[in-house]
Amino acid sequence: MKQGDNIFTMNTLSYKTISANKETVIKEWLIVDAENQTVGRLASKVAMLLRGKHKPSFTPHCDCGDYVIVINSEKITFTGNKMEEKEYVKYSGYPGGQRFFSPRQMLAKRPEYIIEKAVKGMLPKNRLGAEIFRNLRVFKGTEHPHEAQQPRLIDLNTINV
């Protein structure tokens, strides 16, 4: 070593680990068509898109996912006998206020709830999970009020979980 060389200089070939944050994340709007999709498989892929795990800049402690619009929520399917045997529970907090609904009843009454509940169960159970869940929009039918965001249609069959 010559005099004046700094022994603490970094190797120019080393790479820095880049961690995404709220300012550096690039979010986009995606549309997912739920027609003839199985609920659990659809929910796991939507949760992955919301979380941002499909991006190379994924950071676990940051909301780096995209906004996801799910359309045709009334046309989802269940495997096996879940349409009759599965139960959704609603509790008002009062004695005797517990209500049970089958998926068939929920599809007739509010089909968006089925997808929202399935996706929410696959997100982190903390403040970050609540923040990520706000990026999900579920609609009955093909119409949605987010045309101004120019969402991109995405085929879930091409996504690997």
C-alpha positions in Angstrom: 0.0 0.0 0.0 1.1 3.5 -0.8 0.9 6.3 1.5 -2.5 8.1 1.3 -4.5 4.9 0.3 -7.6 4.5 2.4 -8.1 1.0 3.7 -11.8 1.7 4.2 -12.7 2.2 0.5 -15.5 0.1 -0.9 -14.9 -2.4 -3.7 -16.6 -0.9 -6.8 -18.0 -4.3 -7.7 -20.0 -4.7 -4.5 -23.7 -4.2 -4.7 -25.9 -2.3 -2.2 -29.1 -3.9 -0.9 -31.9 -1.5 -1.9 -34.9 -1.4 0.4 -38.1 0.0 -0.9 -40.0 2.7 1.0 -43.2 4.7 0.5 -41.5 7.3 -1.7 -39.6 4.9 -4.0 -42.4 2.4 -4.7 -44.1 2.5 -8.1 -47.7 1.4 -7.8 -50.0 0.5 -10.7 -53.6 -0.4 -11.0 -54.5 -4.0 -12.0 -57.8 -5.6 -12.9 -58.5 -9.2 -12.1 -61.5 -11.0 -13.6 -63.0 -13.5 -11.0 -65.3 -15.3 -13.5 -65.0 -19.1 -13.1 -62.1 -18.7 -10.6 -61.8 -20.7 -7.4 -62.1 -18.5 -4.3 -58.9 -19.6 -2.4 -56.7 -19.7 -5.5 -57.9 -16.3 -6.6 -57.5 -14.8 -3.1 -53.9 -16.1 -2.8 -52.9 -14.5 -6.1 -54.7 -11.3 -5.3 -53.0 -11.1 -1.9 -49.6 -11.6 -3.5 -50.3 -8.7 -5.9 -51.5 -6.5 -3.1 -48.4 -7.3 -1.0 -46.0 -6.7 -3.9 -44.4 -10.1 -3.8 -44.4 -10.3 -7.6 -42.0 -7.3 -7.8 -38.2 -7.6 -7.6 -38.2 -4.7 -5.2 -40.4 -6.4 -2.6 -39.7 -5.3 1.0 -41.6 -7.1 3.8 -42.1 -4.0 6.0 -43.4 -1.7 3.3 -46.6 -1.4 1.2 -45.0 -2.0 -2.2 -47.9 -3.8 -3.8 -50.3 -2.6 -6.5 -53.9 -1.5 -6.4 -56.1 -4.5 -7.4 -59.6 -4.3 -8.8 -61.6 -7.5 -8.8 -64.6 -7.7 -11.1 -67.3 -10.3 -11.6 -67.3 -11.3 -7.9 -70.7 -13.0 -8.3 -69.3 -15.6 -10.7 -66.7 -17.2 -8.4 -66.7 -20.9 -7.7 -66.0 -23.2 -4.8 -64.5 -26.7 -4.9 -66.2 -29.7 -3.4 -69.3 -29.2 -1.2 -68.2 -25.8 0.2 -71.1 -24.0 -1.4 -73.4 -25.8 1.1 -71.1 -26.8 4.0 -68.9 -23.7 4.5 -70.2 -21.1 7.0 -69.6 -17.4 7.3 -70.1 -16.1 10.8 -71.4 -12.6 11.7 -71.7 -11.6 15.3 -73.4 -8.3 16.4 -71.9 -8.5 19.9 -75.3 -9.0 21.6 -76.5 -12.3 23.2 -78.1 -14.3 20.5 -76.7 -12.0 17.8 -74.6 -14.7 16.1 -75.7 -15.3 12.5 -74.4 -18.0 10.1 -74.5 -17.7 6.3 -73.6 -20.2 3.5 -71.7 -19.1 0.5 -74.8 -19.5 -1.6 -76.6 -16.9 0.7 -73.6 -14.6 0.6 -73.4 -14.8 -3.2 -77.0 -13.7 -3.4 -76.7 -11.0 -0.8 -73.2 -9.5 -1.1 -70.7 -11.4 -3.3 -67.9 -8.9 -2.7 -67.7 -10.0 0.9 -66.5 -13.5 0.0 -63.5 -12.3 -1.9 -62.7 -9.5 0.6 -62.8 -12.0 3.6 -60.6 -14.6 1.8 -58.0 -12.0 0.8 -57.9 -10.3 4.2 -57.2 -13.7 5.8 -54.1 -14.0 3.6 -52.6 -10.6 4.5 -50.5 -9.8 7.6 -52.5 -9.4 10.8 -51.0 -5.9 11.7 -51.2 -2.3 10.7 -49.4 -3.0 7.5 -52.0 -5.6 6.6 -54.8 -3.2 7.2 -53.1 -0.6 5.0 -52.5 -3.1 2.2 -56.1 -4.2 2.4 -57.3 -0.7 1.5 -55.7 -1.2 -1.9 -58.3 -3.8 -2.8 -61.5 -3.0 -4.7 -64.1 -5.7 -5.3 -67.1 -5.1 -7.6 -70.1 -7.1 -8.7 -70.3 -7.2 -12.5 -67.8 -5.7 -15.0 -68.4 -2.0 -14.3 -66.1 -0.1 -11.9 -65.4 3.6 -11.2 -61.6 3.4 -11.7 -61.3 3.9 -15.4 -59.4 7.2 -14.9 -56.5 5.2 -13.3 -56.1 3.2 -16.6 -55.9 -0.2 -14.9 -54.2 -3.1 -16.7 -56.0 -6.4 -17.1 -54.0 -9.2 -15.7 -54.4 -13.0 -16.3 -54.1 -14.9 -13.0 -53.3 -18.1 -14.8 -49.9 -16.7 -15.9 -48.9 -15.8 -12.3 -46.9 -18.3 -10.3 -47.5 -18.3 -6.5 
